[in-house]
Amino acid sequence: MKLKNILGFGVAAYFTYKGISKLMQYDRDKSPFDDTISEIGKDAIDGINHIVTIFSDDENEKRLCDSVSQLTKTGIDVVTNRKMDF
């Protein structure tokens, strides 16, 4: 198995763990539903961005993924009426 495959699996496992832990916090009434869903969505976007960074050799593709990630996170903030980080 190549090192990139191991790193990709590690990134996917880490962000899956983060999502499950946020769902468990919501289940224990420690965070509101909107915050939980938006944080899980943003974590998933970060996970995809990290996987593209690991597997892609094209710098333009990495920059495009970063831009789309920021745009999508801003969209999540707009939909959930949260404070936006620019």
C-alpha positions as CSV (number, residue, x, y, z in Angstrom):
1,M,0.0,0.0,0.0
2,K,1.3,3.4,-0.9
3,L,1.9,6.1,1.6
4,K,-0.7,8.3,-0.1
5,N,-3.3,5.7,0.4
6,I,-2.5,5.4,4.1
7,L,-2.6,9.2,4.5
8,G,-5.9,9.4,2.7
9,F,-7.4,6.7,4.9
10,G,-6.1,8.5,8.0
11,V,-7.6,11.8,6.9
12,A,-11.0,10.1,6.2
13,A,-10.9,8.3,9.5
14,Y,-10.1,11.4,11.4
15,F,-12.9,13.5,10.0
16,T,-15.3,10.6,10.4
17,Y,-14.4,10.5,14.1
18,K,-14.9,14.3,14.4
19,G,-18.3,14.0,12.8
20,I,-19.4,11.2,15.1
21,S,-18.1,13.0,18.2
22,K,-20.1,16.2,17.2
23,L,-23.2,14.0,16.7
24,M,-22.7,12.5,20.1
25,Q,-22.4,16.0,21.6
26,Y,-25.7,17.0,19.9
27,D,-27.3,13.7,21.2
28,R,-26.2,14.7,24.8
29,D,-27.8,18.2,24.3
30,K,-24.5,20.0,24.5
31,S,-24.8,21.8,21.2
32,P,-27.7,23.1,19.0
33,F,-28.8,21.3,15.9
34,D,-27.8,24.1,13.5
35,D,-24.3,24.4,14.9
36,T,-23.9,20.6,14.9
37,I,-24.9,20.2,11.2
38,S,-22.9,23.2,10.0
39,E,-19.7,22.0,11.9
40,I,-20.1,18.5,10.5
41,G,-20.5,19.9,7.0
42,K,-17.5,22.2,7.3
43,D,-15.4,19.3,8.7
44,A,-16.5,17.1,5.7
45,I,-15.4,19.9,3.3
46,D,-12.0,20.1,5.1
47,G,-11.6,16.4,4.8
48,I,-12.2,16.4,1.1
49,N,-9.8,19.4,0.8
50,H,-7.1,17.5,2.6
51,I,-7.6,14.4,0.5
52,V,-7.3,16.4,-2.7
53,T,-4.1,18.0,-1.3
54,I,-2.7,14.5,-0.6
55,F,-3.6,12.9,-3.9
56,S,-3.3,15.7,-6.4
57,D,-0.1,16.8,-8.0
58,D,-1.7,19.7,-9.9
59,E,-1.3,23.0,-8.1
60,N,-4.3,24.5,-10.0
61,E,-6.5,21.7,-8.8
62,K,-5.5,22.3,-5.2
63,R,-6.1,26.0,-5.5
64,L,-9.5,25.4,-7.1
65,C,-10.4,23.0,-4.3
66,D,-9.4,25.6,-1.7
67,S,-11.6,28.2,-3.3
68,V,-14.6,25.9,-3.7
69,S,-14.1,24.9,0.0
70,Q,-14.2,28.4,1.2
71,L,-17.2,29.3,-1.0
72,T,-19.1,26.2,0.3
73,K,-18.3,27.0,4.0
74,T,-19.5,30.6,3.4
75,G,-22.7,29.2,1.9
76,I,-23.2,27.0,5.0
77,D,-22.7,30.1,7.2
78,V,-25.3,32.1,5.2
79,V,-27.8,29.3,5.3
80,T,-27.4,28.8,9.1
81,N,-27.2,32.6,9.7
82,R,-23.9,32.2,11.6
83,K,-21.0,34.7,11.8
84,M,-18.8,34.4,8.7
85,D,-15.1,34.0,8.9
86,F,-13.4,35.9,6.0
